[in-house]
Amino acid sequence: MILDNFLSDSDWNRCLEYFKGSHWTFPPLSGQTNKTCVWRIFDSTVESAVGEILYRQLAKLDVGPFAVQRVGINGATTFNESHCHIDGPLGNYSLIWFASESWDTSWAGQLQIYNDETCWQNTDLTKTPDPALGLTEIEYIPNRAVLFPSHLAHIPVTPNVNAKNNLRLSVGLHLTPSNSWNYRYIPRT
């Protein structure tokens, strides 16, 4: 499900304020397995606040209800590389919000979601979906959110050289089915 103009301008600006400053780190972090070489915010205060803004908006839609398992804030520039991964098992959902204030589609940055329903079952951190089963490519448009099953392997396309120093911001919520809408942030372990 593609949700354009996901946040109101005021909520989007609140999120953008959190993305300013010294919260960013560039993995890999010491002592952690991390195949994603992009900028990250691991500050629990920022993750919790931004996650709640997205969650509150998602709760207004005719989906769910869901509980949040994890909030991830990512930024990529030219030559930053992610890896093909899943966010959770069958039955869970992912919400990925494209958070950059502006983005030129000629800079790439699309989200690719593979249709392979079985590659989530292997234990490898980086997934290798069967491309013959197809994929959905979603254009990176600021303030767009994408809701999809967490077990589907996905990868953001790395911004190309035309993006220069523009940060491709995205925020992901890993969601599990729940009995009610009730935001509770779970810190990363």
C-alpha positions, 0 to 999 in steps of 0.5 A: 500500500502506497500512502502519499502525503502521509504526514501533515506538514507540521508533523513532517517538520517536527520529524525533520527537526529531530533529524538535525544535529549530532544524532547521526552515526555511520555504521558499523558500530563497534560490537554489532553485526551490521550489513547496512552501511548507511547513516543511522540514528540510534538515539532512543529519544529520537526513535521513540518520538518519530516512531510515535508520530508515524504510528499515530498517523498509521492508526488513522487508516483502515488497517491493523491494529498493530504494535511496534517492534522496532523503529529504524531511522536511516540516511543514505548518500551517494555510494552508501550501500544497504543490503537486501533484507527482511524486517520480520516474519510472515504475518508482520508488516513494515511501514517505510516512510520517505522523510527527505524534505526534497528529492529529485527522482533522477537521483534514484533511491527507489525502494525495491520489494521482491515478490519471493514469498520464501526467501525469508525462511533462510537464516542469512542476514542478507537475503537472496530473493529469486528475481524471476518472481518479480519485484515492485519498485516504488519511486522515492517521493518525499512524505510517501509511506509504504506498508507491506508484509515484513517477510518480503525481501527489500532494498533501497536503491543507492542514491546515484552521483547526481544526489551529491550530498543530499541525504535519502532519509527513511524511517521504518516501523516493524509492526506486529498484529495487535488487539488494539492501537497503543503506541509503546516504543521498544528500545533496541537491544 
